[in-house]
Amino acid sequence: ERVRLVSHGVNPLQSLRSADPRGVPLKTLAAGSGAGPDSDLLTARRRQLLVISSIERGTRWARFAGRDRATWSRLERQVRAFLQPLAGAGLFGLAEGESFRVVCDERLNTAEDVEAGCVHLLVALRTQRLDEYQSFMITQRPEGSSVRPVRSNRLPEGTRFSVTDADSEPATD
């Protein structure tokens, strides 16, 4: 009966008894329509959206602050301080290594951005899959803020980031 309901687009509730204390992960029928590899897992997707939304709201002060290196480092420290306890609690997986990445420096913010009063902040959160990250670009402008999923490549210090929209093909140089 469950298979029949799913074939008609109904997502039925399922009661399972499991020895696993974490339980069965909640999934959506819209699998693959999200921007990341865990987009079909509701809990992981909701968690990502809550964290990114909180960062966007918490960094709105940057719209009115000076657009210099001091603001960039202050933004980066604030976001790291917010994410560190969450990562310590295992929110981004229990695997060893980096749970998140935060970048706000000259690799993202060009002289034109500074002149326009724009500040870019890149936040990458580890997904449930090992060594995969979901990246978001948070942009603060005097007229408002925006968040968009992006693809990012980890590059050495001093190198400009290669950032593209998550739904577009990566740019090649």
C-alpha positions as CSV (number, residue, x, y, z in Angstrom):
1,E,0.0,0.0,0.0
2,R,2.9,2.4,0.8
3,V,4.4,1.8,-2.7
4,R,1.0,2.5,-4.3
5,L,0.7,5.8,-2.3
6,V,4.2,6.9,-3.2
7,S,3.5,6.2,-6.9
8,H,0.6,8.7,-6.7
9,G,2.8,11.4,-5.1
10,V,1.7,10.9,-1.5
11,N,4.4,10.7,1.1
12,P,3.0,8.3,3.7
13,L,4.1,8.2,7.3
14,Q,5.8,5.0,8.3
15,S,6.1,3.6,11.7
16,L,9.3,1.5,12.2
17,R,10.8,-0.1,15.2
18,S,14.5,0.2,15.1
19,A,17.4,-0.4,17.5
20,D,19.1,2.6,16.1
21,P,18.5,5.5,18.5
22,R,18.7,8.1,15.7
23,G,15.7,6.6,13.9
24,V,14.9,6.6,10.3
25,P,15.8,9.8,8.4
26,L,13.0,11.9,7.1
27,K,13.0,12.1,3.3
28,T,11.1,14.1,0.7
29,L,9.7,12.9,-2.6
30,A,11.4,16.0,-4.2
31,A,14.7,14.2,-4.1
32,G,17.3,15.8,-6.3
33,S,15.5,19.2,-6.6
34,G,17.6,20.8,-3.9
35,A,21.0,22.3,-4.3
36,G,23.0,19.7,-2.3
37,P,23.6,16.0,-2.0
38,D,21.6,15.8,1.2
39,S,18.7,17.8,-0.2
40,D,16.3,14.8,0.0
41,L,17.0,14.4,3.7
42,L,14.5,16.8,5.4
43,T,16.4,17.1,8.7
44,A,19.7,17.9,7.1
45,R,18.2,20.4,4.7
46,R,16.1,22.1,7.4
47,R,19.2,22.3,9.6
48,Q,21.3,23.9,6.7
49,L,18.6,26.4,6.0
50,L,18.2,27.4,9.7
51,V,21.9,27.8,10.1
52,I,22.4,29.9,6.9
53,S,19.3,32.0,7.7
54,S,20.6,32.7,11.2
55,I,24.0,33.7,9.8
56,E,22.3,36.0,7.2
57,R,20.2,37.7,9.9
58,G,23.1,37.9,12.4
59,T,25.5,39.6,9.9
60,R,23.1,42.3,8.7
61,W,25.1,44.9,10.7
62,A,27.8,44.6,8.0
63,R,25.5,46.5,5.6
64,F,26.3,49.7,7.6
65,A,29.8,49.0,8.7
66,G,33.0,50.0,6.9
67,R,33.9,47.8,4.0
68,D,37.5,47.1,4.9
69,R,39.6,44.2,6.2
70,A,38.6,44.9,9.8
71,T,34.9,44.3,8.9
72,W,35.8,41.2,6.9
73,S,37.8,39.7,9.8
74,R,35.1,40.6,12.3
75,L,32.4,39.0,10.1
76,E,34.5,35.8,9.7
77,R,35.2,35.6,13.5
78,Q,31.5,36.1,14.3
79,V,30.4,33.3,12.0
80,R,33.1,31.0,13.2
81,A,32.1,31.7,16.8
82,F,28.5,30.8,15.9
83,L,29.4,27.6,14.0
84,Q,32.1,26.2,16.3
85,P,29.7,25.0,19.1
86,L,27.3,23.6,16.6
87,A,30.2,21.6,14.9
88,G,31.4,20.5,18.4
89,A,27.9,19.1,19.1
90,G,28.1,17.0,15.9
91,L,25.6,19.0,13.9
92,F,27.6,18.7,10.8
93,G,28.5,15.0,11.1
94,L,30.8,13.1,13.5
95,A,33.7,12.6,11.0
96,E,37.1,14.1,11.8
97,G,38.3,17.1,9.9
98,E,36.8,20.4,9.0
99,S,33.1,20.7,9.6
100,F,32.7,24.1,8.0
101,R,34.5,26.8,6.2
102,V,34.1,30.5,6.4
103,V,35.7,33.0,4.0
104,C,35.4,36.8,4.0
105,D,38.5,38.4,2.5
106,E,39.9,39.9,-0.7
107,R,39.5,36.6,-2.5
108,L,35.7,37.3,-2.5
109,N,35.5,41.1,-2.0
110,T,36.9,43.1,-4.9
111,A,37.6,46.8,-5.0
112,E,34.4,47.3,-7.0
113,D,32.4,45.5,-4.3
114,V,33.9,47.7,-1.6
115,E,33.1,50.8,-3.6
116,A,29.5,49.6,-4.1
117,G,29.2,49.0,-0.4
118,C,28.9,45.2,-0.8
119,V,30.3,42.5,1.4
120,H,30.5,38.8,0.4
121,L,30.7,36.0,2.9
122,L,31.2,32.4,1.8
123,V,30.0,29.7,4.2
124,A,30.5,26.0,3.4
125,L,28.9,23.3,5.7
126,R,29.9,19.7,5.5
127,T,27.1,17.4,4.3
128,Q,26.4,13.9,5.7
129,R,28.7,12.6,3.0
130,L,32.5,12.6,3.7
131,D,34.4,15.5,2.3
132,E,31.4,17.1,0.6
133,Y,30.3,20.6,1.4
134,Q,27.3,22.7,0.6
135,S,28.4,26.3,0.0
136,F,26.4,29.5,0.4
137,M,27.3,33.0,-0.6
138,I,25.8,35.6,1.7
139,T,25.9,39.1,0.3
140,Q,25.2,42.2,2.4
141,R,24.4,45.4,0.6
142,P,23.0,48.7,1.9
143,E,19.7,48.0,0.2
144,G,19.4,44.4,1.6
145,S,21.0,41.0,1.8
146,S,20.8,37.9,-0.3
147,V,21.8,34.2,0.1
148,R,22.4,31.9,-2.8
149,P,23.9,28.4,-3.0
150,V,27.2,28.3,-4.9
151,R,29.9,25.9,-5.9
152,S,33.3,26.7,-4.5
153,N,36.7,25.3,-4.9
154,R,39.2,25.5,-2.0
155,L,42.1,27.5,-3.2
156,P,45.3,28.6,-1.4
157,E,45.5,31.9,0.4
158,G,46.0,34.8,-1.9
159,T,44.2,33.2,-4.8
160,R,40.8,34.4,-5.9
161,F,37.9,31.9,-5.3
162,S,36.2,30.3,-8.2
163,V,32.5,30.7,-7.2
164,T,29.6,29.8,-9.5
165,D,25.8,29.4,-8.9
166,A,25.0,25.9,-7.8
167,D,22.6,25.4,-10.7
168,S,25.1,26.5,-13.4
169,E,28.1,24.9,-14.8
170,P,31.5,25.7,-13.1
171,A,33.5,28.4,-14.8
172,T,36.8,27.3,-16.3
173,D,39.8,29.7,-16.6
